[in-house]
Amino acid sequence: MESEQYASGDWLVKQGSEEEFIAKWRDWLSRSSSGVAGFGSARLLRSNDEPRRFTSFSAWDDAAARDAWKQSTDFAEGFATCRGLCDEFRGGDFTEVVQV
């Protein structure tokens, strides 16, 4: 059995765009993951020390489901909208190796 898969992003939002980013991210993930086989959940975390910095992650049953989501039109459109509100973005895909 394959380990659970994740997609993650580190977002540095433009000053003054934080609330808009939160709303757009919520809409994007709700819309793009709705009904997608293999989707588990998605979370957006905000730094207490640097309120413009956010970390997001979504959990997937397998890499194929995650990769199919990332190739969808809904993903591309939502990502572009959120990325446009940011000064920096770094993303990646991850495999769970330990759960406590």
C-alpha atoms as one frame of an Amber mdcrd trajectory, in Angstrom:
protein
   0.000   0.000   0.000   1.292   3.452  -0.939   1.871   5.995   1.830  -0.398
   9.002   2.033   0.648  11.814  -0.278   0.617  15.577   0.270   0.869  18.762
  -1.754   2.199  21.736   0.168   2.866  25.412  -0.377   4.669  28.197   1.438
   3.062  31.544   0.558   4.290  35.061   1.367   1.246  37.234   0.716   1.506
  40.851  -0.412   0.992  43.371   2.391  -2.718  44.135   2.750  -3.888  41.114
   0.703  -4.009  38.597   3.551  -7.802  38.403   3.969  -8.385  38.261   0.216
  -5.793  35.488  -0.045  -7.533  33.450   2.677 -10.902  33.773   0.924  -9.469
  32.953  -2.522  -7.516  29.965  -1.180 -10.644  28.591   0.538 -12.718  29.005
  -2.635  -9.982  27.470  -4.807  -9.492  24.353  -2.687 -13.222  23.880  -2.112
 -13.974  24.103  -5.830 -10.959  22.264  -7.268 -11.074  19.300  -4.863 -14.851
  18.776  -4.824 -15.624  15.280  -6.041 -11.987  14.470  -6.837 -11.247  10.824
  -6.053  -8.419  10.428  -3.570  -8.744  13.863  -1.944  -8.568  13.759   1.855
  -8.429  17.292   3.228  -6.698  20.644   2.890  -5.483  23.110   5.501  -4.145
  26.648   5.463  -1.956  27.731   8.380  -0.952  31.316   9.168   2.298  32.178
  10.911   1.895  33.808  14.317   5.294  35.497  13.966   4.950  36.652  10.362
   1.226  37.164   9.543   1.895  37.497   5.798   3.323  33.943   5.693   1.006
  30.977   5.142   1.598  27.257   4.791  -0.921  25.065   3.008  -1.143  21.334
   2.628  -3.570  18.874   1.146  -3.707  15.145   1.822  -4.224  12.605  -0.949
  -4.705   8.836  -1.010  -2.034   8.432  -3.679   0.286  10.372  -5.956  -1.845
   9.723  -9.059  -4.880  11.448  -7.495  -2.785  14.419  -6.371  -1.117  14.728
  -9.754  -4.436  14.535 -11.629  -5.795  17.360  -9.433  -2.739  19.489 -10.185
  -3.319  19.028 -13.924  -6.955  20.194 -13.777  -8.208  23.539 -15.072  -9.748
  24.365 -11.667  -6.353  23.848 -10.034  -4.529  26.037 -12.563  -7.024  28.901
 -12.366  -7.179  28.915  -8.569  -3.437  28.610  -8.183  -2.860  31.557 -10.541
  -5.307  33.716  -8.572  -3.684  32.899  -5.224  -0.148  33.185  -6.592  -1.004
  36.640  -7.936  -1.644  37.815  -4.366   1.835  36.769  -3.242   5.367  38.118
  -3.291   6.800  34.596  -2.954   5.634  31.009  -3.335   7.366  27.689  -2.925
   5.511  24.412  -3.358   6.230  20.720  -3.315   4.885  17.202  -3.115   5.570
  15.008  -0.114   5.193  11.395   1.036   4.335  10.594   4.638   7.131   8.681
   6.334   6.127   8.853  10.020   2.876   9.471  11.856   2.810   9.709  15.638
